[in-house]
Amino acid sequence: MRVDGALRGARLQTPGVLTVGEQGRVDAKDVQVGEATICGHLSGRLSARRCVRIAAGGRFSGKLITPKLILEEGAVLEEADVE
């Protein structure tokens, strides 16, 4: 699933990969994915079974649960609680 615009909601779930494009913005209370790549902005509670990558220019705020976190230079974690 790829988000290049704005997406708001209580819950977003996919067993595959969620990609938030550079112009994308996701605001959700609960996001459950296999993997996530954030190039835009994601806020909420993000749970990834495999991996989360936050690209240069990507922003995350909220609670992050993942076994593997990759932060590129220039990625931003704002008020993030990481497990």
C-alpha positions as CSV (number, residue, x, y, z in Angstrom):
1,M,0.0,0.0,0.0
2,R,1.3,3.4,-0.9
3,V,0.1,6.8,0.4
4,D,1.0,9.9,-1.5
5,G,-1.8,12.1,-0.2
6,A,-3.4,12.5,3.2
7,L,-5.0,9.6,5.1
8,R,-6.7,9.8,8.4
9,G,-8.4,7.1,10.4
10,A,-8.7,5.1,13.5
11,R,-7.0,1.9,12.1
12,L,-4.9,1.0,9.1
13,Q,-3.8,-2.5,8.5
14,T,-1.9,-4.4,5.8
15,P,0.2,-7.6,6.1
16,G,2.6,-6.2,3.4
17,V,4.5,-3.0,3.0
18,L,3.2,0.5,3.8
19,T,5.0,3.2,1.9
20,V,4.3,6.9,2.8
21,G,5.5,8.9,-0.1
22,E,7.4,12.2,0.2
23,Q,4.1,14.2,0.0
24,G,2.2,11.6,2.0
25,R,0.7,12.1,5.5
26,V,-0.8,9.4,7.6
27,D,-2.6,10.2,10.9
28,A,-4.0,7.1,12.5
29,K,-4.5,5.8,16.0
30,D,-3.3,2.3,15.1
31,V,-1.2,1.2,12.1
32,Q,-0.3,-2.5,11.8
33,V,1.9,-3.6,8.9
34,G,4.5,-6.1,7.9
35,E,7.0,-3.4,7.0
36,A,6.9,0.4,6.7
37,T,8.9,2.9,4.7
38,I,8.3,6.5,5.7
39,C,9.4,9.3,3.3
40,G,6.6,11.7,4.3
41,H,5.0,11.9,7.7
42,L,3.3,9.3,9.9
43,S,1.8,9.9,13.3
44,G,0.1,7.5,15.6
45,R,0.9,4.0,16.9
46,L,2.9,2.0,14.3
47,S,3.5,-1.7,14.8
48,A,5.6,-3.4,12.1
49,R,6.3,-7.2,12.3
50,R,9.5,-7.0,10.3
51,C,11.1,-3.5,9.8
52,V,10.5,0.2,9.7
53,R,12.7,2.5,7.6
54,I,12.4,6.3,7.9
55,A,14.0,7.9,4.9
56,A,15.9,11.3,4.8
57,G,13.1,13.9,5.2
58,G,10.7,11.4,6.7
59,R,9.0,12.1,10.0
60,F,7.4,9.9,12.6
61,S,5.6,10.9,15.8
62,G,3.9,8.5,18.3
63,K,4.6,5.0,19.5
64,L,6.7,2.7,17.3
65,I,7.0,-1.0,17.8
66,T,9.3,-3.0,15.5
67,P,12.1,-5.5,15.8
68,K,14.3,-3.5,13.3
69,L,14.5,0.3,12.8
70,I,16.5,1.9,10.1
71,L,16.9,5.7,10.3
72,E,18.5,7.5,7.3
73,E,20.5,10.7,7.9
74,G,17.9,13.5,8.0
75,A,15.1,11.3,9.3
76,V,13.1,12.8,12.2
77,L,11.5,11.1,15.3
78,E,9.3,13.6,17.0
79,E,8.0,12.8,20.5
80,A,8.5,9.1,19.7
81,D,8.2,6.2,22.1
82,V,10.2,3.3,20.4
83,E,10.1,-0.3,21.5
